[in-house]
Amino acid sequence: MPTEAQIEEARLELCRHYVADGLVDESEQDKATEIVVYPFKSEIWCLVRYPGRSARQSGFRGGAWRNFQFNPEQYDAVAYNKFYGDLRMNTLRVGDRAKYRTLFGHALLDSTNVFAPNEQAITLEPLKGECLGLFNCEDIEGLAAVVPVEVAYHTAGDQGRLVIWRADKKSNLLVTNKLAPLLVPADTDTVRYAVFRYRLRDRRKWEMLTVHQGNTMTYERDGDSAVLEEWLRSRMFVKLAFGRWR
């Protein structure tokens, strides 16, 4: 766990970063940014609150319509996985990612160079070949079901054409699959992205998870990330840090 002093040091550095980017006036830099730390069993979450670009809106106050200029609040999330040793970020500004890697590397592990960007952290290679067993999720605590609903791939014989298979809203690709025990054709060269529908055991509603070849995944609820990551890592969609497997 980072100390209060380390978090305060990171907060002040972020303030200077936002001043340099024009988001914060220098006279207000000591108040304009907050970092709230949430310790969990397997992860440490840091929620970053900061002002966005200046916006102008009209509103009604005191019996008259007026124009108001303000900086709307923005939130980023930075999560450190204590078991796997890597950093996951949900950021609104792509340029802030390098800053977060440096700052939170120093606050968490006393090293500004510990988190190296990996453009190939996520692979969809597990969907090639006999892969239907990936969707048996009885071993994942909290996950009731996960099914593929869309997949996009290139075949070895036609690299210039992206093939997309998409199931109906009330169905999934396991129901319509005619290639079992495969999901995609045997001559598939690269799976570009896949969309899954999942449901947690304590919830009736189904949610969506999109995984892209590279280093990006999208899901609807931040609170689901620990369960989803356990499934993705155990099925080797997410490459482990420190070269433990590729």
C-alpha positions as CSV (number, residue, x, y, z in Angstrom):
1,M,0.0,0.0,0.0
2,P,1.3,3.5,-0.8
3,T,1.6,5.8,2.2
4,E,-0.3,9.0,2.5
5,A,2.9,10.9,1.8
6,Q,3.5,9.0,-1.4
7,I,-0.1,9.6,-2.6
8,E,0.2,13.3,-1.8
9,E,3.5,13.5,-3.7
10,A,1.8,11.9,-6.7
11,R,-1.2,14.3,-6.4
12,L,1.1,17.4,-6.4
13,E,2.9,16.1,-9.4
14,L,-0.4,15.5,-11.2
15,C,-1.4,19.1,-10.4
16,R,1.7,20.4,-12.1
17,H,1.0,18.1,-15.0
18,Y,-2.5,19.5,-15.4
19,V,-1.3,23.1,-15.0
20,A,1.2,22.4,-17.9
21,D,-1.7,21.1,-20.0
22,G,-3.9,24.1,-19.3
23,L,-6.5,22.3,-17.4
24,V,-5.7,24.0,-14.0
25,D,-4.8,27.5,-13.2
26,E,-1.5,27.7,-11.4
27,S,-3.0,29.5,-8.4
28,E,-5.4,26.6,-7.9
29,Q,-3.1,23.7,-8.4
30,D,-3.0,22.6,-4.8
31,K,-6.8,22.0,-4.7
32,A,-7.7,20.8,-8.2
33,T,-6.7,17.2,-8.1
34,E,-7.6,14.3,-5.8
35,I,-6.4,10.7,-5.6
36,V,-8.5,8.3,-3.6
37,V,-7.1,4.9,-2.8
38,Y,-9.2,1.8,-2.5
39,P,-7.5,-1.4,-1.2
40,F,-8.9,-4.7,-2.3
41,K,-7.9,-8.3,-1.7
42,S,-6.0,-8.7,-5.0
43,E,-5.8,-5.1,-6.3
44,I,-5.1,-1.5,-5.2
45,W,-7.3,1.0,-7.0
46,C,-6.5,4.7,-7.3
47,L,-9.3,7.0,-8.5
48,V,-8.0,10.2,-9.9
49,R,-10.3,13.2,-9.9
50,Y,-9.3,16.3,-12.0
51,P,-10.9,19.2,-13.9
52,G,-11.7,18.7,-17.6
53,R,-11.4,21.3,-20.4
54,S,-13.3,24.5,-19.7
55,A,-16.9,24.4,-20.8
56,R,-19.6,27.0,-21.1
57,Q,-23.3,26.3,-20.5
58,S,-26.4,28.3,-19.9
59,G,-28.5,27.8,-16.8
60,F,-31.3,29.4,-14.9
61,R,-30.6,31.1,-11.6
62,G,-32.0,34.1,-9.7
63,G,-34.9,34.6,-12.0
64,A,-32.7,34.9,-15.2
65,W,-30.9,32.8,-17.7
66,R,-27.1,33.1,-17.4
67,N,-24.0,31.7,-18.9
68,F,-21.7,29.7,-16.7
69,Q,-18.1,28.8,-17.5
70,F,-16.5,25.9,-15.5
71,N,-14.2,22.9,-15.7
72,P,-16.4,19.7,-15.5
73,E,-15.0,17.0,-13.2
74,Q,-13.3,14.0,-14.8
75,Y,-12.3,10.6,-13.3
76,D,-9.6,8.2,-14.2
77,A,-9.0,4.8,-12.6
78,V,-5.6,3.1,-12.1
79,A,-5.6,-0.4,-10.7
80,Y,-2.5,-2.4,-9.6
81,N,-2.8,-6.2,-9.5
82,K,-0.8,-7.4,-6.5
83,F,-0.6,-11.0,-7.7
84,Y,0.2,-10.5,-11.4
85,G,2.2,-7.3,-10.8
86,D,0.8,-5.2,-13.6
87,L,-1.1,-1.9,-14.0
88,R,-4.5,-1.4,-15.7
89,M,-5.8,2.0,-16.6
90,N,-9.1,3.5,-17.6
91,T,-8.3,7.0,-18.8
92,L,-10.1,9.7,-20.7
93,R,-6.9,11.3,-22.1
94,V,-4.6,8.9,-23.8
95,G,-1.6,11.1,-23.1
96,D,-2.0,10.7,-19.3
97,R,-1.2,7.0,-19.4
98,A,2.6,7.5,-19.5
99,K,2.3,9.9,-16.6
100,Y,0.3,7.5,-14.6
101,R,2.8,4.6,-15.2
102,T,5.6,6.8,-13.8
103,L,3.7,8.3,-10.9
104,F,2.1,5.1,-9.6
105,G,5.1,3.0,-10.3
106,H,7.0,5.3,-7.9
107,A,4.1,5.4,-5.3
108,L,3.5,1.6,-5.4
109,L,6.9,0.1,-6.0
110,D,9.4,2.9,-5.5
111,S,10.4,2.7,-9.2
112,T,9.4,5.1,-12.0
113,N,10.3,2.5,-14.7
114,V,8.7,-0.6,-13.4
115,F,5.5,-0.4,-15.7
116,A,6.5,-0.7,-19.3
117,P,3.8,-0.2,-21.9
118,N,3.0,-3.4,-23.7
119,E,1.1,-3.1,-27.0
120,Q,0.5,-6.8,-27.1
121,A,-0.7,-7.5,-23.6
122,I,-3.9,-9.1,-24.9
123,T,-4.0,-12.0,-27.4
124,L,-7.0,-13.7,-28.9
125,E,-5.0,-16.7,-30.0
126,P,-6.9,-19.0,-27.5
127,L,-10.0,-18.7,-29.7
128,K,-8.2,-20.5,-32.5
129,G,-8.4,-24.3,-32.5
130,E,-10.5,-26.4,-30.1
131,C,-11.5,-23.6,-27.7
132,L,-15.1,-24.3,-26.5
133,G,-13.9,-25.4,-23.1
134,L,-12.9,-21.8,-22.4
135,F,-16.5,-20.9,-21.8
136,N,-17.0,-23.4,-18.9
137,C,-16.6,-20.9,-16.0
138,E,-17.3,-23.1,-13.0
139,D,-13.8,-22.5,-11.7
140,I,-14.1,-18.7,-11.7
141,E,-15.5,-17.4,-8.4
142,G,-18.4,-15.0,-9.0
143,L,-18.9,-15.7,-12.7
144,A,-22.1,-17.5,-13.7
145,A,-21.7,-17.6,-17.5
146,V,-19.8,-16.2,-20.4
147,V,-20.6,-16.7,-24.1
148,P,-19.2,-15.3,-27.3
149,V,-21.6,-13.2,-29.3
150,E,-19.3,-11.6,-31.9
151,V,-15.9,-12.4,-33.4
152,A,-13.9,-10.8,-36.1
153,Y,-11.0,-12.6,-37.8
154,H,-8.7,-12.9,-40.9
155,T,-8.1,-16.2,-42.7
156,A,-4.7,-17.3,-43.8
157,G,-5.8,-17.3,-47.4
158,D,-7.4,-13.8,-47.5
159,Q,-5.6,-11.5,-45.1
160,G,-7.2,-8.4,-46.7
161,R,-10.7,-9.4,-45.7
162,L,-12.1,-9.1,-42.2
163,V,-14.8,-11.7,-41.5
164,I,-17.3,-10.8,-38.7
165,W,-19.7,-13.4,-37.2
166,R,-22.4,-11.8,-35.0
167,A,-25.2,-13.7,-33.1
168,D,-28.7,-12.3,-32.7
169,K,-29.4,-10.3,-29.5
170,K,-31.0,-13.3,-27.7
171,S,-28.6,-15.9,-28.9
172,N,-24.8,-16.5,-29.0
173,L,-22.2,-18.1,-31.2
174,L,-22.1,-21.3,-29.2
175,V,-25.8,-21.9,-30.1
176,T,-25.3,-21.3,-33.8
177,N,-21.8,-22.8,-34.0
178,K,-21.4,-25.5,-36.8
179,L,-17.7,-25.9,-36.3
180,A,-17.6,-27.5,-32.9
181,P,-15.2,-28.2,-31.2
182,L,-13.8,-25.1,-33.1
183,L,-15.3,-21.6,-32.8
184,V,-13.6,-20.0,-35.9
185,P,-12.5,-21.8,-39.1
186,A,-9.3,-23.9,-38.9
187,D,-7.5,-21.6,-41.4
188,T,-8.0,-18.5,-39.2
189,D,-4.8,-16.5,-39.1
190,T,-5.7,-13.7,-36.7
191,V,-8.6,-12.9,-34.5
192,R,-8.9,-9.1,-34.3
193,Y,-11.5,-8.7,-31.6
194,A,-14.2,-10.7,-29.8
195,V,-17.4,-9.6,-27.9
196,F,-18.6,-11.7,-25.0
197,R,-21.8,-11.6,-23.0
198,Y,-21.4,-12.5,-19.3
199,R,-23.4,-12.7,-16.1
200,L,-22.2,-12.6,-12.5
201,R,-23.6,-15.1,-10.0
202,D,-25.2,-12.3,-7.9
203,R,-26.8,-10.6,-10.8
204,R,-29.6,-11.5,-13.2
205,K,-28.6,-8.9,-15.9
206,W,-26.2,-9.8,-18.7
207,E,-23.3,-7.4,-19.5
208,M,-21.0,-7.0,-22.5
209,L,-17.2,-7.5,-22.6
210,T,-15.2,-6.5,-25.7
211,V,-11.6,-7.7,-26.1
212,H,-9.3,-6.4,-28.7
213,Q,-6.0,-8.0,-29.9
214,G,-3.4,-5.6,-28.5
215,N,-3.9,-4.0,-25.1
216,T,-7.5,-2.8,-24.9
217,M,-10.7,-4.3,-23.4
218,T,-14.1,-2.7,-22.7
219,Y,-16.7,-3.6,-20.1
220,E,-19.7,-1.8,-18.7
221,R,-18.9,-1.9,-15.0
222,D,-15.6,-1.2,-13.3
223,G,-16.6,-3.3,-10.4
224,D,-16.7,-6.4,-12.6
225,S,-13.0,-6.1,-13.6
226,A,-11.6,-8.5,-11.0
227,V,-13.9,-11.4,-11.9
228,L,-13.5,-10.8,-15.7
229,E,-9.7,-10.5,-15.4
230,E,-9.5,-13.8,-13.6
231,W,-11.4,-15.5,-16.4
232,L,-9.3,-13.7,-19.1
233,R,-6.0,-14.5,-17.4
234,S,-6.8,-18.2,-16.7
235,R,-7.8,-18.6,-20.3
236,M,-4.6,-16.9,-21.4
237,F,-6.2,-14.0,-23.2
238,V,-4.0,-11.6,-21.0
239,K,-0.3,-12.2,-21.1
240,L,1.3,-12.3,-17.7
241,A,4.0,-9.8,-16.6
242,F,7.6,-10.6,-16.2
243,G,7.6,-13.2,-19.0
244,R,6.0,-16.1,-17.0
245,W,4.3,-17.2,-20.2
246,R,3.6,-15.8,-23.7
